[in-house]
Amino acid sequence: MAGESMTSEERLWSAIRLEKPDRVPVIPTLLPEPVAGLAGLTGAQVCNDNTILVDAALEIFDTYGGWDSLYPIGATPLQMQALGIFPMKMKIPGIDLPDDYMFQLDEQEIMQPEDYDNICEMGYKQFYHDDYLWRITSLTPDDIPKEMDNLLIGGARFLEGCSERNTQLFFAEHALHPFFILSLMRSMVRFTEDLYFQPDMVERALKKMTTELIEKQLKAMKGTETKIWLLTEERASAYFYPPAIFERFWWPYTKEIIDAFWSEGIVTIFHLDQCWDKNIPYFKELPRGSAILELDSVTNIFAAKEILRDHLCFHGDVPAAMLSLGKPEDVEAYCKKLIDEVGSDGGLILGSGCSVPPNVKPENFRAMIETGKNHELSRR
Amino acid sequence: MSDDISTYVVELKRDDAVEAVKSKLEKGEDPISVLNECRKGMTIVGERFQAGDYYLAELMLSAEVFKSAVAILDPHLAGVRSSQSLGKVMLATPKGDIHDLGKNIVATLLKAHGFEVHDLGVDVLPEVIVEKAREIEPEFVGFSALITVAFDSMKEAVTMFEEAGIRNRFKLMVGGGVTTPEVKDYIGADFQTVDATEGVAYCMKIAGGK
């Protein structure tokens, strides 16, 4: 594009390193649900066929003129469950829901109190794959090899598509924070009871899971060129829990994880849903440039920037409701505000707040991409 | 052991609250006064939440204490509670969305404050919502959503309310993590929040602060 002086990769790393890139990097969180919406497919099609999903995602990238890096996509919900990324029962369009629905997690109390000890004794990975998975999935052990084959086919197709488009994946690996995993497996109310009334039991499991997560994910990152990974947490903020809970059960494990990855030169994207306003100051304790905070528009990104200016990069946060209900001029104005205020001195990757919503208006999606790509360059 | 159940609710002591309810009933205390002690506890929890001293975690846990206490009281309250109701509230997560955590918290808080709650559940079709509104005749209807696809189902239900000539018979509320004031305007609701206690405060205010 005229006026650009950096490659997408240079632009992304410039933002992460808190330098001022030629323009803000643009990376929408394009998951299977908005892929279905933008491509005119059903939820059932993108949730049950890796090839359809990958081809549609790449077609959308082309249709909207491309952007700086692609959110890794290509696994079906059942494959995500088999891998342990969705440790819950789920309702899948075309299987449990009508074809035109979107895939949804079905929160139930599946993990029992005694399973904390099972995690400590067996290790989380073995507990999950030998025991827990079979409580939540409709898959049988015989289905797993075929699902993994399909996943590899989809993944290879996606990587090939990225290469053909001269773009790269935003991150190489993805995991949920141990705190979030336990909350999903126990269900939020039961897990909250555990935190308040059986804290030692929870703490033992968190320690074990954190050690395992670091070992497993660092090993997986060894073979990749992308030195960025994603850590998702949606339930630890002060929207849900007081500082005492956050400081005991989340922050120490988080710092341990970040330190381990940063010591290997790996940057962590925190996918932080809900309101983290009161928790943002804690992130100042992390090494400068070691993380990207991916906010969903519920946290005040403008206030967060003032606290973490020149310390950590942000990714976000065009509101989902604006993308689905607003007008292109609303989206354009919001993107310009983000770029001018949060990205004025670098440290911003423009994107959607959480995922692009399934019912995003195509004109709003285009407005987000094009404003990001043109706003700063057009002023020169 | 305290004699006041409200203390147990505030301190999140479920077993103590249940034992205290049983003990008071065995002694022949008026079930309504026992219920009011439980409600008093929830009111204090709500005040602490509004003041920022309690968080959603404590709101959820106190709601669990309240539900356990009321489960013991319920058989003794048959026929009494509806006559004391502040009003009927009908809640639903409309078609396309199966999430209900926030809705369930609101339902418990509303019950704790004396409202009669009719929870239609999740993934509820607009036509079922309208049919139930005719049948229940609520003073409040609350829609909950965690994902944006529910917005169109909400709007469809509101259009059907209007066609049926019943939209002006109740206040329409919308809540859930993904909702904003723009969503309120889009569906034509009267009130929007992402805070369960604000929803209860709205109902209390409209109901006349009874």
HADDOCK unambig.tbl for C-alpha pairs under 7 A between the chains (distance, minus, plus):
assign (segid A and resid 101 and name CA) (segid B and resid 96 and name CA) 6.07 0.50 0.50
assign (segid A and resid 189 and name CA) (segid B and resid 60 and name CA) 6.75 0.50 0.50
assign (segid A and resid 192 and name CA) (segid B and resid 57 and name CA) 6.49 0.50 0.50
assign (segid A and resid 193 and name CA) (segid B and resid 61 and name CA) 6.95 0.50 0.50
assign (segid A and resid 239 and name CA) (segid B and resid 55 and name CA) 6.84 0.50 0.50
assign (segid A and resid 239 and name CA) (segid B and resid 56 and name CA) 6.54 0.50 0.50
assign (segid A and resid 240 and name CA) (segid B and resid 55 and name CA) 5.89 0.50 0.50
assign (segid A and resid 240 and name CA) (segid B and resid 56 and name CA) 4.71 0.50 0.50
assign (segid A and resid 240 and name CA) (segid B and resid 57 and name CA) 5.47 0.50 0.50
assign (segid A and resid 241 and name CA) (segid B and resid 55 and name CA) 5.65 0.50 0.50
assign (segid A and resid 241 and name CA) (segid B and resid 56 and name CA) 6.47 0.50 0.50
assign (segid A and resid 241 and name CA) (segid B and resid 57 and name CA) 5.55 0.50 0.50
assign (segid A and resid 242 and name CA) (segid B and resid 55 and name CA) 5.96 0.50 0.50
assign (segid A and resid 321 and name CA) (segid B and resid 148 and name CA) 6.70 0.50 0.50
assign (segid A and resid 321 and name CA) (segid B and resid 178 and name CA) 6.72 0.50 0.50
assign (segid A and resid 321 and name CA) (segid B and resid 179 and name CA) 6.90 0.50 0.50
assign (segid A and resid 357 and name CA) (segid B and resid 148 and name CA) 6.46 0.50 0.50
assign (segid A and resid 358 and name CA) (segid B and resid 149 and name CA) 6.91 0.50 0.50
assign (segid A and resid 359 and name CA) (segid B and resid 149 and name CA) 6.28 0.50 0.50
